[in-house]
Every structure is written in structure tokens, then in C-alpha cells.
Amino acid sequence: MSATVTTAREFFSLPDHEKKKYEAKSASDPIKCGNFNVTNNSNQNFTLWRDYLNLYVHPYFHCPNKPQLLREVVLEYTERTRKLARKLVESVSESLDLEQHYVDQVLNLDSSFQLFAANLYPPCPQPDQAIGIPPHTDPGLFTFLIHNGVAGLQIEHGGQWFNADSPPGSILVNAAEQLQIFTNGRCKSVRHRAVVNDKRERISIVVANGPAGDAVVGPAAALVRKDGRAIYLPMKYEEYVEARMHGLVKEAQLTKSRLHGKSILDEHVDN
């Protein structure tokens, strides 16, 4: 895991002309990098303080050619975490008395969507007026996070924010929105954010694991029968992500992560 953090740092250290090849042009670019070291002009007047590298790594693998070991390291790490994500989904399903093969068929885990994201948070001169990543939940099933030992992740509970930094050599696991939908609300997606500091550089590696893009995800049929109703309507995952992206644009401007004033999960509810 340390090699993943190290090679990500090497990417951020590349000359600007190398990184410019992968500058984000659209949200759907399979390789994109950039920075959010800009001041927000909304009434909240916060600064977004982060450099990033985002890679679509499954079902098709995309990665820059430099630095030299990045491709090899990312491929190995994402293959391992993809297997771990599958085991976690199957374990959750087993705990809910669902058949393993049912889960594989419904979510099409062989073609699961996986995103690798490296985040660099430089020391910030005014950390109380900046944020690394605004509050949000993740769209997929499970998200894995490792870091370079510098604190910065916070989770929300009961309307308050708490530090949630994992011990060295461990992986922090967040439940995400598709898991909440699939379990008919039994597993809740975790709202979290990244904060910055004025002394130490922080690097985090995030691997987001979802169902296949064309998988239609809704509450498991057996759970709907048990509960008497489906809390969420089925939706194709790629359409869900596309709709959610519009909310994330607003979120990047430090407004609420909402679509038309509602969360994407709220809009997904079957009343």
C-alpha cells in the first residue's frame, strides 16, 4: 500500500507539461488530473485545496505512462481491492440471507465499475478558510481509503464531524449509496469530507467500487418482500452516476450536494 502512495506522489511531482496531457476536459474522461486550489466566490467564501488524479480502472484499465511504476502499482492495488470489495458485498448479502449468485447476477460484479483517485493536499496557509473535499457520500458500493499518515478525513454523525483516520497499514472502508439502495436502507452511506492543515502535506488514495455501469440496481427482491415495500426505485448505475454528477458540480462550488434541493437518494425514493 505504501508503494501506491509513493508512486501517486511521484505523479504529482512530474513537470507541469507532463501532467497537462491529462488535464480534465470533461467529467467522463477516463484519465484526468487537475487542482481545486481556487477560491470559491459564493457567500461561504471557502477555498478548495486539492490536486487530484482520477483513473477509470475497471472494466477497462486506464493509467498515465509516467511515472514509470505507476501503471504496475495501480493495476496490482486495484485488482486486490476489487476482490476485497466483492467479498464484502457477498458477506453483506450473506448476512441478509441473500444468495451469493443472486448478488453476482444483479450487480454484475465481473464488470464492476472501479475508480482510482489520488489526492494531494498541500499545506494550506489558512486551513480554517479552506477544505480539501466538501461533505459528500459516495455513489458506489464500497470505497477504500489509505493515506500517508497525515490526518484529514472526517465523518458526520448526529450532525457533528469526527476525525476518522485509520491506523498505518490499514484500509478504511466507507459504505456507499448503491449498497444503501441494494439493502433497502439497512446499510447507510457514510457522509464524509477532507479537511486541510497548515503544516503537513497529506496524500490519500481512494478506490471506489461500484456495480457494473449497465446494472439496474434496486432493493434486493427478498428484502422488499420482507419489508413490505421498496424504499428506492431501481435505476441503471451509469444513469445514477450521471444524474449525481450534476449534484457534485454544485457541491464543488460548496453548495449542498443536492439535485433540485433534494439528495439523489431522496429523489430515488418510491413513495
Secondary structure, 3 states (H helix, E strand, C coil): CHHHHHHHHHHHCCCHHHHHHHECCCCCCCEEEEECCEECCCCCCCEECCEEEEEEEECCCCCCCCCCCHHHHHHHHHHHHHHHHHHHHHHHHHHCCCCHHHHHHHHCHHHEEEEEEEEEECCCCCHHHEECEEEECCCCCEEEEEECCCCCEEEEECCEEEECCCCCCCCEEEECHHHHHHCCCCCCCCCEEECCCCCCCEEEEEEEEEEECCCEECCCHHHHHHHCCCCECCEEHHHHHHHHHHHHHHHHCCCCCCECCECHHHHCECC
